[in-house]
Amino acid sequence: MDKYRNTYIGIIFQSSNLLPHLTALENVILSMDISKVKIKDKKAYALELLKKVGLNENIANRRILKLSGGEQQRVAIAISLSYNPKVILADEPISNLDEKIEKKSKFIDLAKK
């Protein structure tokens, strides 16, 4: 069951459920490792995902507890996308994002449909 969930189902919790001792980037890479994603350069792919949700490389290299609630939620969104799941289950994924960020995110447009 865990293998199925870690491969085919992405989950975005209302509270981000990130590992605080890791950086944003390390959290995304760890998710890909758990899901056994076959990507040659996981770091580059993780940075690309983080940029897509509005987090630059400087923020990506910060520990989770140094990020705002909205930034943490965007890391959680990047994690859910990191292994290209077939289905994403989301519990109010944009509740911690400010309105300006909401409007910029491509994922937000998908979540509202």
KOLVEX-386619 format. One record per residue: residue number from 1; residue in three letters; x, y, z of N, C-alpha, C in turn. Coordinates in nm, 3 decimals. Example, Ala and Ser with C-alpha at 12.3 -4.5 7.8 and 13.67 -1.06 7.14 Angstrom:
<nodes>
NODE  num  residu       nX       nY       nZ      caX      caY      caZ       cX       cY       cZ
NODE    1     Ala    1.319   -0.569    0.780    1.230   -0.450    0.780    1.320   -0.330    0.780
NODE    2     Ser    1.285   -0.225    0.708    1.367   -0.106    0.714    1.290    0.003    0.787
</nodes>
This chain:
<nodes>
NODE  num  residu       nX       nY       nZ      caX      caY      caZ       cX       cY       cZ
NODE    1     Met    0.082   -0.119    0.000    0.000    0.000    0.000    0.087    0.126    0.000
NODE    2     Asp    0.194    0.127    0.082    0.282    0.244    0.087    0.345    0.271   -0.048
NODE    3     Lys    0.387    0.166   -0.116    0.450    0.182   -0.247    0.351    0.247   -0.345
NODE    4     Tyr    0.228    0.202   -0.344    0.126    0.259   -0.433    0.107    0.407   -0.402
NODE    5     Arg    0.091    0.441   -0.275    0.070    0.580   -0.233    0.191    0.666   -0.269
NODE    6     Asn    0.312    0.615   -0.246    0.434    0.691   -0.272    0.465    0.707   -0.420
NODE    7     Thr    0.395    0.635   -0.504    0.419    0.641   -0.648    0.308    0.711   -0.724
NODE    8     Tyr    0.184    0.685   -0.685    0.070    0.730   -0.766   -0.017    0.839   -0.703
NODE    9     Ile   -0.001    0.865   -0.574   -0.088    0.961   -0.507   -0.004    1.068   -0.438
NODE   10     Gly   -0.029    1.192   -0.475    0.035    1.305   -0.409   -0.062    1.362   -0.307
NODE   11     Ile   -0.012    1.398   -0.191   -0.097    1.454   -0.086   -0.040    1.587   -0.041
NODE   12     Ile   -0.128    1.687   -0.037   -0.090    1.818    0.017   -0.177    1.840    0.140
NODE   13     Phe   -0.115    1.836    0.256   -0.188    1.857    0.380   -0.204    2.006    0.408
NODE   14     Gln   -0.304    2.039    0.488   -0.324    2.179    0.526   -0.204    2.229    0.606
NODE   15     Ser   -0.152    2.146    0.695   -0.025    2.178    0.761    0.081    2.103    0.682
NODE   16     Ser    0.190    2.168    0.653    0.283    2.120    0.550    0.351    1.986    0.577
NODE   17     Asn    0.363    1.942    0.703    0.424    1.813    0.736    0.564    1.796    0.677
NODE   18     Leu    0.646    1.897    0.690    0.782    1.893    0.639    0.880    1.856    0.750
NODE   19     Leu    0.996    1.807    0.713    1.099    1.775    0.812    1.178    1.901    0.844
NODE   20     Pro    1.167    1.952    0.967    1.224    2.081    1.002    1.377    2.086    1.002
NODE   21     His    1.443    1.973    1.018    1.589    1.973    1.021    1.651    1.973    0.881
NODE   22     Leu    1.567    1.966    0.778    1.613    1.969    0.639    1.580    2.103    0.576
NODE   23     Thr    1.646    2.132    0.465    1.612    2.251    0.387    1.491    2.219    0.299
NODE   24     Ala    1.435    2.323    0.239    1.325    2.303    0.146    1.367    2.208    0.033
NODE   25     Leu    1.483    2.233   -0.022    1.537    2.151   -0.131    1.554    2.006   -0.086
NODE   26     Glu    1.610    1.985    0.032    1.632    1.849    0.083    1.499    1.776    0.106
NODE   27     Asn    1.396    1.848    0.149    1.264    1.787    0.167    1.211    1.735    0.033
NODE   28     Val    1.226    1.813   -0.072    1.177    1.771   -0.204    1.257    1.651   -0.255
NODE   29     Ile    1.388    1.656   -0.242    1.473    1.546   -0.287    1.442    1.418   -0.209
NODE   30     Leu    1.422    1.430   -0.079    1.388    1.313    0.003    1.259    1.248   -0.046
NODE   31     Ser    1.162    1.329   -0.080    1.036    1.276   -0.132    1.060    1.197   -0.261
NODE   32     Met    1.145    1.250   -0.347    1.175    1.180   -0.472    1.249    1.050   -0.444
NODE   33     Asp    1.338    1.051   -0.345    1.410    0.928   -0.308    1.314    0.821   -0.256
NODE   34     Ile    1.222    0.862   -0.169    1.124    0.768   -0.114    1.038    0.708   -0.224
NODE   35     Ser    1.003    0.792   -0.321    0.918    0.748   -0.432    0.996    0.680   -0.543
NODE   36     Lys    1.126    0.672   -0.526    1.215    0.608   -0.624    1.204    0.671   -0.764
NODE   37     Val    1.199    0.803   -0.766    1.193    0.877   -0.892    1.323    0.854   -0.968
NODE   38     Lys    1.310    0.823   -1.096    1.428    0.796   -1.178    1.462    0.921   -1.260
NODE   39     Ile    1.524    1.015   -1.193    1.569    1.138   -1.257    1.718    1.150   -1.228
NODE   40     Lys    1.794    1.179   -1.331    1.940    1.185   -1.316    1.984    1.293   -1.218
NODE   41     Asp    1.934    1.414   -1.237    1.975    1.526   -1.152    1.856    1.571   -1.066
NODE   42     Lys    1.836    1.503   -0.955    1.723    1.533   -0.868    1.731    1.674   -0.811
NODE   43     Lys    1.851    1.720   -0.783    1.866    1.854   -0.727    1.815    1.959   -0.826
NODE   44     Ala    1.854    1.948   -0.951    1.810    2.044   -1.053    1.660    2.037   -1.072
NODE   45     Tyr    1.604    1.917   -1.073    1.460    1.900   -1.089    1.385    1.959   -0.969
NODE   46     Ala    1.436    1.934   -0.848    1.374    1.988   -0.727    1.378    2.141   -0.728
NODE   47     Leu    1.490    2.199   -0.769    1.500    2.345   -0.779    1.400    2.400   -0.880
NODE   48     Glu    1.384    2.330   -0.991    1.288    2.371   -1.094    1.145    2.371   -1.037
NODE   49     Leu    1.110    2.266   -0.963    0.977    2.259   -0.902    0.957    2.371   -0.801
NODE   50     Leu    1.059    2.396   -0.720    1.048    2.503   -0.620    1.033    2.639   -0.687
NODE   51     Lys    1.104    2.659   -0.796    1.089    2.785   -0.870    0.948    2.798   -0.928
NODE   52     Lys    0.890    2.688   -0.973    0.755    2.692   -1.029    0.651    2.732   -0.926
NODE   53     Val    0.678    2.705   -0.799    0.585    2.746   -0.694    0.629    2.877   -0.628
NODE   54     Gly    0.726    2.944   -0.690    0.763    3.078   -0.646    0.873    3.086   -0.542
NODE   55     Leu    0.954    2.982   -0.529    1.064    2.984   -0.431    1.197    2.979   -0.505
NODE   56     Asn    1.281    3.081   -0.484    1.411    3.085   -0.552    1.513    2.996   -0.482
NODE   57     Glu    1.631    2.987   -0.539    1.734    2.897   -0.486    1.777    2.936   -0.345
NODE   58     Asn    1.779    3.064   -0.316    1.816    3.111   -0.182    1.717    3.055   -0.079
NODE   59     Ile    1.590    3.065   -0.108    1.487    3.012   -0.017    1.493    2.860   -0.013
NODE   60     Ala    1.519    2.798   -0.126    1.527    2.651   -0.134    1.633    2.595   -0.041
NODE   61     Asn    1.738    2.672   -0.015    1.848    2.625    0.069    1.832    2.661    0.216
NODE   62     Arg    1.717    2.716    0.253    1.690    2.748    0.394    1.623    2.629    0.463
NODE   63     Arg    1.651    2.616    0.591    1.581    2.515    0.671    1.434    2.553    0.682
NODE   64     Ile    1.351    2.454    0.694    1.207    2.472    0.695    1.161    2.572    0.801
NODE   65     Leu    1.218    2.568    0.919    1.173    2.658    1.026    1.210    2.804    0.999
NODE   66     Lys    1.293    2.829    0.900    1.329    2.966    0.861    1.236    3.020    0.753
NODE   67     Leu    1.139    2.939    0.710    1.045    2.980    0.605    0.912    3.022    0.666
NODE   68     Ser    0.844    3.111    0.596    0.709    3.150    0.640    0.613    3.034    0.618
NODE   69     Gly    0.494    3.044    0.675    0.393    2.940    0.656    0.357    2.921    0.510
NODE   70     Gly    0.346    3.032    0.436    0.315    3.023    0.294    0.427    2.959    0.215
NODE   71     Glu    0.552    2.990    0.250    0.666    2.928    0.182    0.670    2.778    0.211
NODE   72     Gln    0.642    2.741    0.336    0.638    2.598    0.370    0.530    2.526    0.290
NODE   73     Gln    0.417    2.591    0.274    0.308    2.528    0.198    0.347    2.510    0.052
NODE   74     Arg    0.421    2.605   -0.003    0.467    2.592   -0.142    0.567    2.479   -0.156
NODE   75     Val    0.650    2.457   -0.053    0.740    2.341   -0.054    0.657    2.213   -0.057
NODE   76     Ala    0.552    2.209    0.023    0.464    2.091    0.026    0.400    2.066   -0.110
NODE   77     Ile    0.363    2.173   -0.179    0.306    2.159   -0.313    0.412    2.103   -0.409
NODE   78     Ala    0.534    2.156   -0.402    0.643    2.106   -0.487    0.669    1.958   -0.459
NODE   79     Ile    0.665    1.920   -0.333    0.685    1.779   -0.297    0.577    1.692   -0.360
NODE   80     Ser    0.454    1.738   -0.354    0.345    1.656   -0.409    0.358    1.639   -0.560
NODE   81     Leu    0.422    1.733   -0.625    0.442    1.726   -0.770    0.571    1.652   -0.808
NODE   82     Ser    0.661    1.632   -0.712    0.796    1.585   -0.740    0.805    1.446   -0.802
NODE   83     Tyr    0.709    1.362   -0.778    0.715    1.227   -0.834    0.607    1.203   -0.937
NODE   84     Asn    0.548    1.313   -0.988    0.452    1.308   -1.096    0.339    1.207   -1.070
NODE   85     Pro    0.267    1.226   -0.958    0.162    1.131   -0.925    0.044    1.139   -1.021
NODE   86     Lys   -0.033    1.033   -1.026   -0.152    1.028   -1.110   -0.265    1.111   -1.050
NODE   87     Val   -0.270    1.117   -0.916   -0.375    1.187   -0.843   -0.311    1.270   -0.732
NODE   88     Ile   -0.363    1.390   -0.710   -0.319    1.472   -0.597   -0.440    1.499   -0.508
NODE   89     Leu   -0.429    1.462   -0.382   -0.531    1.491   -0.283   -0.484    1.612   -0.204
NODE   90     Ala   -0.569    1.712   -0.192   -0.526    1.835   -0.127   -0.629    1.880   -0.023
NODE   91     Asp   -0.579    1.909    0.097   -0.663    1.961    0.204   -0.632    2.110    0.219
NODE   92     Glu   -0.710    2.191    0.153   -0.692    2.337    0.154   -0.546    2.376    0.125
NODE   93     Pro   -0.495    2.338    0.009   -0.353    2.358   -0.021   -0.310    2.503   -0.031
NODE   94     Ile   -0.404    2.594   -0.050   -0.366    2.734   -0.068   -0.406    2.821    0.051
NODE   95     Ser   -0.447    2.759    0.160   -0.495    2.836    0.274   -0.387    2.923    0.339
NODE   96     Asn   -0.260    2.882    0.329   -0.151    2.960    0.389   -0.085    3.058    0.293
NODE   97     Leu   -0.131    3.064    0.169   -0.068    3.151    0.071   -0.136    3.287    0.070
NODE   98     Asp   -0.055    3.392    0.054   -0.118    3.523    0.042   -0.175    3.539   -0.098
NODE   99     Glu   -0.263    3.634   -0.113   -0.338    3.652   -0.238   -0.247    3.677   -0.358
NODE  100     Lys   -0.140    3.753   -0.338   -0.047    3.784   -0.447    0.018    3.655   -0.500
NODE  101     Ile    0.060    3.569   -0.410    0.122    3.442   -0.449    0.019    3.351   -0.514
NODE  102     Glu   -0.102    3.348   -0.459   -0.208    3.266   -0.517   -0.226    3.295   -0.665
NODE  103     Lys   -0.228    3.422   -0.699   -0.253    3.462   -0.837   -0.139    3.424   -0.931
NODE  104     Lys   -0.017    3.413   -0.878    0.100    3.381   -0.961    0.115    3.231   -0.989
NODE  105     Ser    0.065    3.148   -0.901    0.093    3.006   -0.908    0.007    2.934   -1.012
NODE  106     Lys    0.071    2.859   -1.100    0.000    2.779   -1.199   -0.077    2.667   -1.129
NODE  107     Phe   -0.021    2.613   -1.021   -0.088    2.506   -0.949   -0.219    2.555   -0.890
NODE  108     Ile   -0.222    2.678   -0.845   -0.343    2.734   -0.785   -0.456    2.734   -0.885
NODE  109     Asp   -0.426    2.769   -1.010   -0.529    2.767   -1.114   -0.588    2.626   -1.129
NODE  110     Leu   -0.504    2.525   -1.122   -0.552    2.387   -1.132   -0.634    2.349   -1.010
NODE  111     Ala   -0.590    2.392   -0.892   -0.657    2.354   -0.767   -0.797    2.413   -0.758
NODE  112     Lys   -0.819    2.529   -0.821   -0.948    2.594   -0.811   -1.051    2.537   -0.907
NODE  113     Lys   -1.008    2.457   -1.005   -1.101    2.401   -1.104   -1.172    2.280   -1.052
</nodes>
